[in-house]
Amino acid sequence: MTYNLVEIQKRQESTDKFVQKVGKTLWHYTSFPALDGILRKKKIWFGSATNVNDAKEVIGFIDNLKQNIENGLTQNNIKPKCDVDKIFKEIYDRTSQKHLFMFCLSQALDDAAQWDRYADHGRGVAIEFNTEALHNLLYYHGMIIGEQYYTQETRDHELYKLLSSSYISTGILEGFSNLDGFIDNLALCALIHKHPTFTAEKEIRIAPYFVTDNDPHIEYKTFNIIKEFYILDLQKVLETENMHREDIINSIIIGPRSSQNPKDLENYCRHLGLHKLAQNIKVSDCPLR
């Protein structure tokens, strides 16, 4: 795809800020089938927010918002012009109907907990991504990429201020044409806020913007249960940006509990035409047993 100079500069400025903030490399801890999906099938699977290990994913942020709204009304003896319960019923209903997907990376390099939790209990791999290249790749393709905030406290959040001091108190929702627009924004904010007990993960999350029911990227895969995924055609995006898989992937690290022969993995990469990557197969230094 061809961009004008202003667009290129805008993207590079955003990328430079992001790299400075999160580092030059990010790790994606995963299984060998997922690695094969990225390298050979040239697809990236974005998992659904309903299938993550945080039981309060998305909903925890909204729960806290509701609690703070109710506490504020009680403490200040405010009689709202709007039905708070009705508003939050609509928020919960609309949020639960949304398709929210994510692809998770981490700033935690060669981390025992990450290996155990996300890389098939240490038997999988970690893909080391080039932060700059990855950010540039996705910038113009409808993706959010950013840090997770390890708090679900909403009292200082702009959305709390809008809802409490504006909409509920006056019936006017400043900055949004209707409540639906506010809820869409709230869902995205909730997606980047996690419970503080997950802080050690140092997660960087990539997520597509709102996905509708009939989105052609949605697929269903059968494991021990059926799960919903958003499938990104990596090859198509790479070709659009005139990039290659080896531009975004620096190395592959074999997990500490894996029985994978490094030589076989090197040959696998060469078989796929990934000769540079074949020279960057590593084994984890983590002493996880």
C-alpha positions in Angstrom: 0.0 0.0 0.0 1.2 3.5 -0.8 1.0 6.2 1.8 1.7 9.9 1.5 4.6 11.5 3.5 2.3 12.8 6.2 0.8 9.4 6.8 4.2 7.8 6.9 5.5 10.4 9.4 2.4 10.1 11.6 2.8 6.3 11.8 6.6 6.5 12.5 6.0 9.0 15.2 3.4 6.8 16.9 5.7 3.8 16.5 8.7 5.5 17.9 6.7 6.5 21.0 5.4 3.0 21.4 8.9 1.4 21.1 10.3 3.9 23.6 7.6 3.0 26.0 7.5 -0.8 25.8 10.9 -1.8 24.4 12.4 -3.1 21.1 11.1 -6.6 21.4 8.0 -8.4 22.8 7.4 -12.0 23.4 4.4 -14.1 22.6 4.3 -17.3 24.6 2.4 -20.0 22.8 2.1 -23.7 21.7 3.8 -25.4 18.7 0.4 -25.6 16.7 0.0 -21.8 17.1 3.6 -21.2 16.0 2.9 -23.4 12.9 -0.3 -21.3 12.3 1.7 -18.1 12.2 4.8 -19.3 10.3 3.4 -21.9 7.8 -0.3 -21.0 7.6 0.4 -17.3 7.9 -2.5 -16.7 10.2 -2.7 -15.0 13.6 -5.5 -16.2 15.9 -7.0 -13.6 18.2 -8.7 -15.3 21.2 -12.0 -14.2 22.5 -12.2 -12.2 25.7 -14.7 -14.7 27.0 -12.0 -17.5 27.1 -9.2 -15.8 29.0 -7.9 -16.8 32.4 -9.1 -13.5 34.0 -12.6 -14.2 35.2 -13.2 -10.5 35.5 -11.9 -9.6 32.1 -13.8 -6.6 30.8 -16.6 -7.0 33.3 -14.4 -6.0 36.3 -13.9 -2.5 35.0 -17.6 -2.1 34.4 -18.5 -3.5 37.8 -16.2 -0.9 39.4 -17.7 1.9 37.4 -21.2 0.9 38.5 -20.1 0.7 42.2 -18.4 4.1 42.0 -21.4 5.7 40.3 -23.8 4.3 43.0 -21.5 5.3 45.9 -21.1 8.8 44.5 -24.8 9.3 44.2 -25.4 8.0 47.8 -22.6 10.0 49.3 -23.6 13.3 47.6 -27.3 12.7 48.0 -27.9 13.1 44.3 -31.1 12.2 42.7 -30.2 11.1 39.1 -32.3 12.2 36.2 -31.6 8.8 34.6 -32.3 5.3 35.8 -28.9 4.0 36.8 -30.0 0.4 36.9 -31.5 0.6 33.5 -28.3 2.3 32.1 -26.1 -0.4 33.5 -28.4 -3.2 32.3 -28.0 -1.8 28.8 -24.2 -1.5 29.3 -23.9 -5.2 30.5 -26.3 -6.5 27.8 -24.5 -4.7 24.9 -21.0 -5.5 26.2 -21.9 -9.2 26.5 -23.0 -9.2 22.9 -19.8 -7.8 21.6 -17.1 -9.8 20.0 -13.9 -8.7 21.7 -10.7 -10.4 20.6 -7.0 -10.2 21.5 -3.5 -11.3 20.7 -1.3 -11.1 23.7 2.4 -10.2 23.9 4.6 -9.6 27.0 7.5 -7.4 28.0 8.4 -10.2 30.5 11.2 -12.0 28.7 12.0 -15.7 29.4 9.6 -15.6 32.4 8.8 -18.8 34.3 5.1 -17.8 34.9 4.5 -16.9 31.3 6.1 -20.2 30.1 4.0 -22.2 32.5 0.7 -20.4 31.9 0.7 -19.7 28.2 3.3 -21.9 26.4 1.8 -25.4 27.0 3.3 -25.5 30.6 6.7 -24.7 29.2 6.6 -27.2 26.5 5.9 -24.7 23.8 7.7 -21.7 22.4 8.0 -17.9 22.7 8.0 -15.9 19.5 10.2 -12.8 19.8 8.6 -10.0 17.8 10.2 -6.8 16.6 8.1 -4.1 18.2 8.8 -1.4 15.6 8.0 -3.6 12.6 4.9 -5.1 14.3 3.5 -1.7 15.2 4.1 -0.3 11.7 2.5 -3.4 10.2 -0.7 -3.1 12.0 -1.1 0.7 12.3 -3.4 1.1 9.3 -5.2 -2.2 9.6 -7.9 -1.6 12.2 -6.0 -2.8 15.2 -5.4 -1.4 18.6 -2.0 -2.1 20.1 -1.0 -0.9 23.5 -0.1 -1.6 27.1 -2.5 -3.1 29.7 -3.4 -1.1 32.7 -3.4 -3.2 35.8 -6.2 -1.5 37.6 -9.9 -1.7 37.4 -10.4 1.5 39.5 -12.5 4.0 37.5 -12.9 7.0 39.8 -10.3 9.0 38.0 -11.3 7.8 34.5 -12.8 10.2 32.0 -15.7 7.9 31.3 -16.6 7.9 35.0 -16.6 11.7 35.0 -18.8 11.8 31.9 -21.3 9.3 33.2 -21.5 10.6 36.7 -21.3 14.4 36.4 -22.8 14.6 32.9 -25.3 12.0 31.8 -26.7 10.7 35.1 -26.9 14.1 36.7 -28.1 16.1 33.7 -29.3 13.7 31.1 -26.7 15.0 28.7 -23.9 12.8 27.4 -21.2 15.2 26.3 -18.9 14.0 23.5 -21.2 11.1 22.3 -24.2 11.2 20.1 -26.0 8.5 22.2 -25.5 5.9 24.9 -24.5 3.3 22.4 -21.4 5.2 21.4 -20.4 5.6 25.0 -20.9 1.9 25.6 -18.7 1.1 22.6 -15.9 3.3 24.0 -16.4 1.8 27.5 -16.0 -1.8 26.1 -12.6 -0.8 24.5 -11.4 0.8 27.7 -12.5 -2.2 29.8 -10.5 -4.4 27.4 -7.2 -2.7 28.3 -7.8 -2.8 32.1 -7.0 -6.0 34.0 -7.0 -6.9 37.6 -3.8 -5.8 39.5 -3.0 -9.4 40.4 -1.9 -9.9 36.8 0.6 -7.1 36.8 3.6 -9.4 36.5 2.5 -10.4 33.0 3.5 -7.0 31.6 1.1 -7.6 28.8 0.9 -5.7 25.5 -2.4 -6.4 23.8 -3.4 -6.2 20.1 -7.1 -6.1 19.4 -9.2 -5.5 16.3 -11.8 -2.7 16.5 -15.4 -3.7 16.9 -16.2 -7.0 15.3 -19.7 -7.7 14.1 -21.6 -11.0 14.1 -21.1 -11.5 10.4 -17.5 -10.5 10.3 -15.7 -12.9 7.8 -12.7 -13.1 10.2 -14.6 -15.0 12.8 -14.0 -18.7 12.9 -14.8 -21.5 15.4 -12.3 -24.1 16.4 -12.9 -27.4 18.2 -10.6 -28.4 21.0 -12.0 -30.1 24.1 -14.7 -27.3 23.6 -15.7 -25.1 20.8 -14.0 -21.6 20.9 -14.5 -18.5 18.9 -11.5 -16.8 17.2 -10.7 -13.8 15.0 -8.4 -15.0 12.3 -6.0 -12.4 10.8 -4.6 -13.2 7.3 -1.0 -12.3 8.2 0.3 -12.9 4.7 -2.3 -10.5 3.2 -1.4 -7.7 5.6 2.4 -8.3 5.1 2.0 -8.1 1.3 -0.1 -4.9 1.7 2.8 -3.3 3.7 5.5 -4.8 1.5 6.9 -6.7 4.5 7.9 -10.3 5.3 7.5 -12.6 8.3 11.1 -12.2 9.1 10.7 -8.4 9.4 8.4 -8.8 12.4 9.8 -12.0 14.0 13.4 -11.8 15.4 13.7 -15.3 16.9 12.0 -18.4 18.3 12.8 -19.6 21.8 12.1 -23.2 22.7 10.4 -23.6 26.1 12.3 -25.0 29.2 10.2 -28.1 29.3 10.1 -28.8 25.6 11.6 -31.9 24.0 11.9 -30.0 20.7 15.2 -30.7 18.9 16.5 -27.2 17.9 17.9 -28.6 14.6 14.5 -29.9 13.5 13.0 -26.5 14.2 15.8 -24.8 12.2 15.2 -27.1 9.3 11.4 -26.5 9.5 12.1 -22.7 9.2 14.4 -23.3 6.2 11.7 -25.5 4.6 9.3 -22.5 4.9 11.9 -20.2 3.3 12.7 -18.5 6.6 16.5 -18.8 6.4 17.2 -15.8 8.6 14.8 -17.0 11.3 16.4 -20.5 11.1 19.6 -18.9 12.4 17.8 -17.5 15.4 16.4 -20.5 17.1 17.2 -20.4 20.8 16.5 -22.4 23.9 15.2 -20.8 27.1 17.5 -20.2 30.0 14.6 -20.5 32.4 15.2 -23.4 34.9 11.5 -24.3 35.1 10.9 -27.9 35.9 
